[in-house]
Amino acid sequence: MSKTLVIFYSRKGANYVNGSIQNLSKGNTEIVAEYIARAVDADLFEVDTKNAYSTDYMTCTDEAKKELQADARPALVRYLEDISAYDNIVVAGPCWWGTYPMAIFSQLDRLDFTGKKVFPVMTHEGSGLAGAPAALKKHCKGASVGKGLAVHGGDALQSEKVVTGYAMENLK
């Protein structure tokens, strides 16, 4: 059986959900990451920035856009240094301006993906997987990119069956 790691970034607090800003006690991507972990006994690694994004949703989207335009690599609280024990790496995040939050790349760019299989997972409010597969091809040198999963953020809590099915089909 393959060993799986889920690297994820998730935003708690003010989020855009089904057309309005809602306060989430747990981010949509974290919910999905936990469903994957339960389904295939995967390990979780949460990407956490040293400098928190604004709690105001609109300000956060502006910060995210500026980071993307600058191709920034925000500093993280901690970094994962070695993924040699894993066969499969799921990279999960919200869709921010068509790709993962730049903090995800702060982590990915430090790792050796040679011989690994990576899987894009993205929560979104209408963008689907957007640029996630292309981003993994670029930032996970030496890996093959597997089938991705897009989960509508507003449906994250109700997505366990779909997410579990995806995980069981692709990560076992």
ZABAMI-891144 format. One line per field, with one value per residue (C-alpha): residue in one letter; x, y, z; residue number from 1. Coordinates in Angstrom, 3 decimals, always signed. Example, Ala and Ser with C-alpha at 12.3 -4.5 7.8 and 13.67 -1.06 7.14 Angstrom:
BEGIN
residu	[A S] .
c1	[+12.300 +13.670] .
c2	[-4.500 -1.060] .
c3	[+7.800 +7.140] .
num	[1 2] .
END
This chain:
BEGIN
residu	[M S K T L V I F Y S R K G A N Y V N G S I Q N L S K G N T E I V A E Y I A R A V D A D L F E V D T K N A Y S T D Y M T C T D E A K K E L Q A D A R P A L V R Y L E D I S A Y D N I V V A G P C W W G T Y P M A I F S Q L D R L D F T G K K V F P V M T H E G S G L A G A P A A L K K H C K G A S V G K G L A V H G G D A L Q S E K V V T G Y A M E N L K] .
c1	[+0.000 +1.226 +2.089 +0.393 +1.077 -1.367 +0.290 -2.412 -3.139 -6.580 -8.173 -10.335 -12.463 -13.906 -14.357 -16.410 -19.065 -21.959 -22.013 -21.449 -18.733 -19.113 -17.048 -15.729 -14.434 -12.498 -11.329 -12.809 -9.473 -8.723 -12.031 -11.196 -7.620 -8.960 -11.391 -8.475 -6.344 -9.104 -9.819 -6.249 -4.534 -2.490 -0.306 -1.197 +1.131 -0.498 +1.246 +1.117 +2.556 +4.667 +2.782 -0.933 -3.126 -5.690 -8.800 -10.802 -11.658 -11.304 -7.975 -6.761 -7.624 -5.608 -2.660 -2.906 -2.977 +0.104 +1.971 +1.064 +2.154 +5.471 +5.924 +6.455 +7.438 +5.969 +7.920 +6.335 +6.145 +7.758 +8.871 +8.669 +12.197 +11.858 +9.154 +11.224 +8.876 +5.913 +4.818 +1.896 +1.753 -1.589 -1.256 -4.472 -5.398 -8.009 -8.036 -6.541 -6.318 -6.260 -3.665 -2.613 -1.759 +1.902 +2.648 +2.119 +5.025 +7.159 +6.909 +6.926 +10.032 +12.091 +11.277 +12.648 +9.755 +11.824 +9.807 +6.763 +3.207 +1.509 -2.209 -3.786 -6.759 -8.404 -11.357 -13.034 -16.157 -16.372 -12.833 -12.506 -8.891 -7.864 -4.047 -3.351 -2.169 +0.148 +1.501 +2.394 +4.135 +6.224 +6.967 +7.251 +10.191 +10.645 +7.078 +4.233 +0.953 -2.071 -5.781 -6.956 -10.025 -11.913 -14.353 -16.770 -15.900 -19.508 -20.001 -16.845 -18.686 -20.939 -18.128 -16.872 -18.311 -16.890 -13.511 -13.253 -14.079 -11.397 -8.824 -9.621 -9.462 -6.246 -4.146 -4.270] .
c2	[+0.000 +3.485 +6.032 +9.402 +12.920 +15.801 +19.227 +21.861 +25.506 +26.489 +29.774 +29.974 +33.005 +35.264 +33.361 +33.807 +31.067 +30.769 +34.468 +35.988 +36.390 +33.878 +33.245 +29.660 +28.013 +25.568 +26.281 +24.364 +22.940 +21.681 +19.802 +18.184 +17.373 +15.640 +13.572 +12.426 +11.614 +9.510 +7.665 +6.481 +6.945 +9.835 +12.217 +15.910 +18.905 +22.317 +25.258 +28.206 +31.632 +33.551 +36.717 +35.998 +37.192 +39.839 +38.634 +40.861 +38.814 +41.609 +42.747 +39.143 +38.804 +41.962 +40.546 +37.279 +39.098 +41.158 +37.984 +36.315 +39.327 +39.440 +35.643 +35.905 +33.096 +34.031 +32.738 +29.803 +28.983 +25.619 +23.718 +20.097 +19.108 +15.501 +13.587 +10.484 +8.260 +9.040 +7.697 +10.074 +13.757 +15.548 +19.318 +20.960 +24.606 +27.191 +28.728 +32.193 +34.077 +30.882 +28.942 +27.919 +30.533 +31.481 +30.009 +26.553 +27.254 +28.381 +24.765 +22.920 +24.659 +23.213 +19.553 +16.793 +15.234 +12.809 +9.630 +10.899 +11.119 +14.426 +15.114 +18.571 +19.225 +22.620 +24.150 +26.905 +28.970 +28.438 +28.048 +24.266 +23.073 +26.232 +26.270 +23.655 +20.815 +23.147 +24.608 +21.144 +20.282 +23.425 +23.268 +19.510 +18.655 +14.936 +14.038 +12.787 +14.629 +12.438 +13.066 +16.174 +16.922 +20.209 +20.677 +23.585 +25.336 +25.885 +22.109 +21.060 +19.826 +17.651 +16.366 +13.458 +10.728 +12.272 +13.031 +9.561 +7.983 +10.065 +9.158 +5.447 +5.362 +7.379 +7.090 +3.429] .
c3	[+0.000 -0.860 +1.820 +1.321 +2.588 +2.261 +2.159 +2.528 +3.149 +4.407 +5.419 +8.531 +9.288 +6.609 +3.342 +0.195 +0.251 -2.184 -3.001 +0.425 +3.033 +5.859 +8.975 +8.942 +12.103 +9.909 +6.380 +3.446 +2.361 +5.870 +5.850 +2.508 +3.618 +6.719 +4.617 +2.438 +5.477 +7.033 +3.799 +3.151 +6.519 +5.136 +7.101 +7.128 +6.891 +7.218 +5.585 +7.982 +7.175 +9.704 +8.815 +8.855 +6.026 +6.893 +8.675 +6.307 +3.223 +0.651 +2.107 +2.055 -1.641 -2.336 -0.375 -2.305 -5.638 -4.743 -3.701 -6.988 -9.038 -7.158 -7.363 -3.588 -1.262 +2.126 +5.120 +6.893 +10.594 +9.840 +6.788 +5.849 +4.835 +3.676 +1.819 +1.055 +3.114 +0.846 -2.531 -3.053 -2.210 -2.302 -2.573 -1.411 -1.258 -2.059 -5.524 -5.140 -8.431 -10.501 -8.525 -5.047 -2.411 -2.819 +0.628 -0.899 -3.264 -0.314 +0.807 -2.526 -3.852 -0.966 -1.606 -3.843 -5.736 -7.799 -8.360 -6.447 -7.676 -6.867 -6.886 -7.152 -4.885 -4.870 -3.075 -5.029 -5.517 -9.274 -10.622 -10.447 -10.500 -12.388 -12.674 -9.982 -12.294 -14.243 -10.990 -9.707 -12.990 -12.579 -8.834 -8.235 -10.495 -11.028 -10.044 -12.162 -11.739 -11.052 -11.329 -9.539 -7.488 -7.304 -4.424 -4.348 -1.086 -0.081 -0.321 +1.564 +4.660 +2.482 +0.235 +2.350 +0.103 -3.075 -1.479 +0.051 -3.314 -5.021 -2.379 -2.444 -6.251 -6.682 -3.519 -2.459] .
num	[1 2 3 4 5 6 7 8 9 10 11 12 13 14 15 16 17 18 19 20 21 22 23 24 25 26 27 28 29 30 31 32 33 34 35 36 37 38 39 40 41 42 43 44 45 46 47 48 49 50 51 52 53 54 55 56 57 58 59 60 61 62 63 64 65 66 67 68 69 70 71 72 73 74 75 76 77 78 79 80 81 82 83 84 85 86 87 88 89 90 91 92 93 94 95 96 97 98 99 100 101 102 103 104 105 106 107 108 109 110 111 112 113 114 115 116 117 118 119 120 121 122 123 124 125 126 127 128 129 130 131 132 133 134 135 136 137 138 139 140 141 142 143 144 145 146 147 148 149 150 151 152 153 154 155 156 157 158 159 160 161 162 163 164 165 166 167 168 169 170 171 172] .
END
